[in-house]
C-alpha cells in the first residue's frame, strides 16, 4: 500500500509545477520538494518529471517555434562574442549546440533514407 494518497501526491506534483513555472532550477525544486514533503530525492525527481512533462505539454507549436528561434538567436550572439574574445572552443561548442537542437534530426533522417533501397529491398542486409 502506498504511503501517500493520490491526493497528497497530486498536491506535491502541483507544487513542483508551480516552482518550475516560477523559473527555479530542476535541482533546486527537487531539494525543496524533498525537504518540504519529507520524500526521497528519487520520489522528488519523479514528481519533477511529471511537472516538466505537464509544462512542456502545454506549449503550442507556435510557442515552440518562437522558443527555438530565441534559443538560436541567443546562442548565435554568444558564439559571436566568443569568437571576438578568441574563445574558439566555446564558439565551436555553441555551433554544435545549434546543430544538435535544429539540424541533426532532419539531416540524420535524410542520410538514413538515402541508403534505404527501393521497394521491398532496404539496402544491403549483409552488413
The 8 nearest C-alpha neighbors of each residue, nearest first, counted from 0:
[[1, 2, 3, 4, 5, 8, 7, 6],
 [2, 0, 3, 4, 5, 8, 7, 6],
 [1, 3, 0, 4, 5, 7, 8, 38],
 [4, 2, 1, 7, 8, 5, 6, 0],
 [3, 5, 7, 6, 8, 2, 1, 9],
 [4, 6, 8, 7, 9, 3, 10, 1],
 [5, 7, 9, 4, 8, 10, 3, 11],
 [8, 6, 10, 4, 9, 5, 3, 11],
 [7, 9, 5, 11, 10, 6, 12, 4],
 [8, 10, 12, 6, 11, 7, 13, 5],
 [11, 9, 7, 13, 8, 12, 14, 6],
 [12, 10, 8, 14, 9, 13, 7, 15],
 [11, 13, 15, 9, 46, 14, 10, 16],
 [12, 14, 16, 10, 15, 11, 9, 17],
 [13, 15, 17, 11, 12, 16, 10, 18],
 [16, 14, 12, 18, 13, 17, 47, 19],
 [15, 17, 50, 13, 19, 14, 18, 20],
 [18, 16, 20, 14, 15, 19, 21, 13],
 [17, 19, 15, 21, 16, 20, 23, 14],
 [20, 18, 16, 23, 21, 22, 17, 15],
 [19, 21, 17, 22, 18, 16, 23, 54],
 [22, 20, 18, 19, 23, 17, 16, 24],
 [23, 21, 20, 19, 24, 18, 17, 25],
 [22, 24, 19, 21, 18, 28, 27, 25],
 [25, 23, 27, 26, 28, 22, 19, 29],
 [24, 26, 28, 27, 29, 23, 19, 47],
 [27, 25, 29, 28, 24, 30, 23, 31],
 [28, 26, 30, 24, 29, 25, 31, 23],
 [27, 29, 31, 25, 30, 26, 32, 24],
 [30, 28, 26, 32, 43, 27, 31, 33],
 [29, 31, 33, 27, 28, 32, 34, 26],
 [32, 30, 28, 34, 33, 29, 35, 27],
 [33, 31, 35, 29, 34, 30, 36, 28],
 [32, 34, 38, 30, 37, 31, 43, 36],
 [35, 33, 31, 37, 32, 36, 30, 38],
 [34, 36, 32, 33, 37, 31, 38, 30],
 [35, 37, 38, 33, 34, 32, 11, 31],
 [38, 36, 34, 33, 35, 39, 32, 40],
 [39, 37, 33, 36, 42, 43, 40, 34],
 [38, 40, 42, 41, 33, 43, 37, 44],
 [41, 39, 43, 42, 33, 44, 38, 29],
 [40, 42, 44, 39, 43, 45, 38, 46],
 [43, 41, 45, 39, 44, 40, 38, 46],
 [42, 44, 40, 46, 29, 41, 45, 33],
 [45, 43, 47, 41, 42, 46, 40, 29],
 [46, 44, 42, 48, 47, 43, 41, 49],
 [45, 47, 43, 49, 12, 44, 48, 50],
 [48, 46, 50, 44, 49, 45, 51, 15],
 [47, 49, 51, 45, 50, 46, 52, 44],
 [48, 50, 46, 52, 47, 51, 53, 45],
 [51, 49, 16, 47, 53, 48, 52, 54],
 [52, 50, 54, 48, 53, 49, 47, 55],
 [53, 51, 55, 49, 54, 50, 56, 48],
 [52, 54, 56, 50, 51, 55, 49, 57],
 [53, 55, 51, 52, 56, 57, 50, 58],
 [54, 56, 52, 57, 53, 58, 51, 50],
 [57, 55, 53, 54, 58, 52, 59, 51],
 [56, 58, 55, 54, 59, 53, 52, 62],
 [59, 57, 56, 55, 62, 63, 60, 54],
 [58, 60, 62, 61, 63, 57, 56, 64],
 [59, 61, 63, 62, 64, 58, 65, 57],
 [62, 60, 64, 59, 63, 65, 58, 66],
 [63, 61, 65, 59, 64, 60, 58, 66],
 [62, 64, 60, 66, 61, 65, 67, 59],
 [65, 63, 67, 61, 62, 66, 68, 60],
 [64, 66, 62, 68, 63, 67, 69, 61],
 [67, 65, 69, 63, 68, 64, 70, 62],
 [66, 68, 70, 64, 69, 65, 63, 71],
 [67, 69, 65, 71, 70, 66, 72, 64],
 [68, 70, 66, 72, 67, 71, 73, 65],
 [69, 71, 67, 73, 68, 72, 66, 74],
 [72, 70, 74, 68, 69, 73, 75, 67],
 [71, 73, 75, 69, 74, 70, 68, 76],
 [72, 74, 76, 70, 75, 71, 69, 77],
 [75, 73, 77, 71, 76, 72, 70, 78],
 [74, 76, 78, 72, 77, 73, 71, 79],
 [77, 75, 73, 79, 74, 78, 72, 80],
 [76, 78, 74, 80, 75, 79, 81, 73],
 [79, 77, 90, 75, 81, 76, 80, 93],
 [78, 80, 82, 76, 81, 77, 75, 83],
 [81, 79, 77, 83, 82, 78, 84, 76],
 [80, 82, 86, 78, 84, 79, 83, 90],
 [83, 81, 85, 79, 84, 80, 87, 86],
 [82, 84, 80, 85, 81, 79, 86, 78],
 [83, 85, 81, 82, 86, 80, 87, 79],
 [86, 84, 82, 83, 87, 81, 80, 88],
 [87, 85, 81, 88, 84, 89, 82, 90],
 [86, 88, 90, 89, 85, 82, 91, 81],
 [89, 87, 91, 90, 86, 92, 81, 93],
 [88, 90, 92, 87, 91, 86, 93, 81],
 [91, 89, 78, 87, 93, 88, 92, 81],
 [90, 92, 94, 88, 93, 89, 95, 87],
 [91, 93, 89, 95, 90, 94, 96, 88],
 [94, 92, 96, 90, 95, 91, 78, 89],
 [93, 95, 97, 91, 96, 92, 98, 90],
 [96, 94, 98, 92, 93, 97, 91, 99],
 [95, 97, 93, 99, 94, 98, 100, 92],
 [98, 96, 94, 100, 95, 99, 101, 71],
 [97, 99, 95, 102, 96, 101, 100, 103],
 [98, 100, 103, 96, 97, 101, 95, 102],
 [101, 99, 97, 98, 96, 102, 103, 104],
 [102, 100, 98, 99, 97, 103, 104, 105],
 [101, 103, 98, 105, 104, 106, 99, 100],
 [102, 104, 99, 106, 105, 107, 98, 101],
 [105, 103, 107, 106, 102, 108, 101, 99],
 [104, 106, 108, 107, 102, 103, 109, 101],
 [105, 107, 109, 103, 108, 104, 102, 110],
 [106, 108, 110, 104, 109, 105, 103, 111],
 [109, 107, 111, 105, 110, 106, 112, 104],
 [110, 108, 106, 112, 107, 111, 113, 105],
 [109, 111, 107, 113, 108, 112, 106, 114],
 [110, 112, 108, 113, 109, 114, 107, 115],
 [113, 111, 115, 109, 114, 110, 108, 116],
 [112, 114, 110, 111, 115, 109, 116, 108],
 [115, 113, 112, 111, 116, 122, 110, 121],
 [116, 114, 121, 122, 112, 113, 111, 117],
 [115, 117, 122, 121, 120, 114, 118, 113],
 [118, 116, 120, 119, 121, 115, 122, 114],
 [117, 119, 120, 116, 121, 115, 122, 114],
 [118, 120, 117, 121, 116, 122, 115, 123],
 [121, 119, 118, 117, 116, 122, 115, 123],
 [122, 120, 116, 115, 119, 117, 123, 124],
 [121, 123, 116, 115, 120, 114, 124, 117],
 [122, 124, 125, 126, 121, 120, 116, 115],
 [123, 125, 126, 122, 121, 120, 115, 116],
 [124, 126, 123, 122, 121, 120, 114, 115],
 [125, 124, 123, 122, 121, 114, 115, 120]]
